[in-house]
Amino acid sequence: MNRRHWALGFLLVSLTASLGAAETPRREATRTGAQAFFPKANLMPVGVYYYPEQWPRDQWARDLQNIHKLGFEFTHFAEFAWTYLEPREGHFDFAWLDEALAEAQAAGLKVILCTPSPAPPAWMGERYPEIYLVGSEGRRREHGTRANGSLSNPRFNAFVDRIVGALAQRYGHDPRIWGWQVDNEPGAEADFSPSARKAFQAWLKRRYGTVAKLNEAWGGSFWSFRYAAFSQVVLPNASLTGEDKSSPHALLDFQRFTADTQAAFLDRQAAILKRHIAPTQWVTTNYTNVTQGSDPRRSHTVDFPTFTFYPVSGSNVLGGETFRQGNPFRMMEACDYFRPIAGTTGVMELQPGQVNWAPTNPKPMPGAVRMWLWHAFGGGCSFACTYRYRQPRFGSEMYHEGIVGLDGTSLSQGGQEFAQTIAELQRLKPAFDAAATMPARLAARRTALLWSHDVMWDLELQKQSETWSTWRHRSRFSAAVKSTGAPMAFISEADDFSAYPFLVAPAYQLADAKLIEKWRRYVEGGGHLILSCRSAQKDGSGHFPETRLGSRLEALTGAHLEGFDTLPGDSTASVSAQGQTTRWRTWGDILRPSAEATPLATYGDAFYAGAAAATTHRLGKGSVTYIGVETLDGALERTLVRDVYARAGVAIEDYPKGVYVEWRDGFFVAVNYSASPAALPLAPGSTTLLGQNPLQPTQVLVWKEQGSPIGVLK
């Protein structure tokens, strides 16, 4: 290989590693230019993945033309095609891709072009086996799967840099390329390779400076865990030692390092692209809608993040057969999480039908695919794309449905619903109003949900109850907020809290003095803060402060935390609020409110019967509500969250579970994941543009209120 390429690769690895040494504030939520790529009047263009390398050459034109005839505006090439793009080391073959792009152009389709880093070719691992990731069990990944490269390995990074650079130089000003996707579903999987150990040691040295500070941060005096040099540090591996026998601080830092490494890997590719591509081409990556290991806020060079969404995978949150509608929280949370990061997002992979990878793979309810598309539109997605056009005839995803079936032409149920939705979006375009502003009653409800992956990782490392789930806990509160009809946005500690009348911070366990002071100023200025159990028990480093547990919040909550309880096995206990009694098991903070605080819920069992489970406290112009218990069904949390708006004098709606109403650019969009019809209260004089009220399960209702231009619907 050319020595200059290797030098460039090592330089980039070193540079990006230093940038990832410590957490940096995420970019502003309205990053310059991110929204300009997608004119709002276009509403939500829809596209579909196509893999020319997987189908006979003489079928490409037919397939791409049929894609366009169905109404799709763009397609998606090459994220797994490295073996075709570089069949031999240093030898590139773009002829097939040129032909595929020509066929897409002839069919009237734009193209999202992808970097192939998730699937290194066989020759690379054969000659350089050190490029592979090593799993927690100590076994090296091999060729024959995807996402198997070690993101800490300099040789692998140099190969990635080279292929990305070659693609950028060839297609960076190609008008057929709409935008770029770097990598695929970046998951930040933990890597236990020798390369990762060296990189982790370097990351720690940059973060802490001295071994003494590392030992202090990791509690090195506990069980003789201390190190005498950074070179002694091993990768913390809870699968070998058990989480309860490992330093939680070491495990948390390893999570941070892994996420920083993933972010640097993405940002390095984006930086290479941006040295060559036209300013009209954008750069993104597609996270899974529930991001566990990767943290989208750590990436700063991609223009905006997108997400994948596969809701029907066997979970049955609302009971009955609603598993066919899909998890009712995920699209709602994904839109409200990813959109605020850069002011723009899209759903890059949307389930087109039955999938193959879940524990069970039921068939979606008719109408569900269309509902998900409209939910994406209502949630602010700038585009939607589905994976994939053709159901594959071979490989691990043979049972993954596409827009068309095995014959390559017959529309699947999902394909029909995509075509229907595309046509409906086109008919909606004349009703777009560029001057639309959010109604005042909605703006008065604007709510932020404070979220940090560091907090989530720390909670999951020390659950204290086998039934604790950070995601379930978060979804309880996000769903309660959405039941009010409030516009919602997930934000970070760096954001301006005062932009939102209401702020929810569920189980925000890691909180330093700066954050607590920021909460206080927010509340005294008129904000309404909702905290839940486990809040601020630890400082930002994950340590217990040398004070009574929870005492740092007493000035905010007006309540003393006496401790907490968790119940074993099938044991439950009672908690009452507003004359209603419900059951709880997973977590209960035991509160003693002061004279200035008002108890909202009370425990009915055990030696702390009569103690408060939730309180509210006026402070300055605002309020702090602390909900210290997680109930079995979440009904109490829903009631108490909704009461915060009522006490603040803000009018709210009462949407049933699984029913969401979004406002976007003058359009109201409602979807129904539940098993029952829902009669929605439309303002007098509203004009229905699509659907019927009451809203049936898996159906969609779109309307405009009186005074909004309606346009011409055909």
Buried (B, 14 or more C-beta within 10 A) or exposed (E): EEEEBBEBBBEBBEEBBEBBBEBBEBBBBEBEBBBEBBEBEEBBBBBBBBBBBBBEEEEBBBBBBBBBEBBBBBBBBBBBBBBBBBEEBEEBEBEBBBBBBBBBBEBBBBBBBBBBBBBBBEBBBEEBEBBBBBBBEEEBBEBEEBBBBBBBBBBBBBBBBBBBBBBBBBBBEBEBBBBBBBBBBBBBBBBBBBBBBBBBBBBBBBBBEEBEEBBBBBBBEEEEBBBEEBEEBEBBBBEEEEBEEBBBBBBBBBBBBBBBBBBBBBBBBBBBBBEBBEEEBBBBBBBBBBBBBBBBBBBBBBBBBBBBBBBBBEBBBBEEEBBBBBBBBBBBBBBBBBBBBBBBBBBBBBBBBBBBEEEEBBEBBEBBBBBBBBBBBBBBBBBBBBBBBBBBEEEEBEEBBBBBBEEBEEBBBBBBBBBBBBEBBEBBEEBBBEEBEBBEEBEBBBBBBBBBBBBBBBBBBBBEBEBBBBBBBBBBBBBBBBBBBBBBBBBBBEBEBEEBBBBBBBBBBBBBEEBBEBBBEBBEEEBBBBBBBBBBBBBBBBBEBEEEBBEBBBEBBBBBBBEBBBBEEEEBBBBBBEEEEBBBBBBBBBBBBEEEBBBBBBBEBEEBEEBBBBBBBBBEEBBBBBBBBBBEEBBBBBBBBBBBBEEBEBEBBEBBBBBBBBBBBBBBBBBBBBBBBBEBEBEEEBBEBBBEBEBBBBBBBBBBBEEBEBBEEE
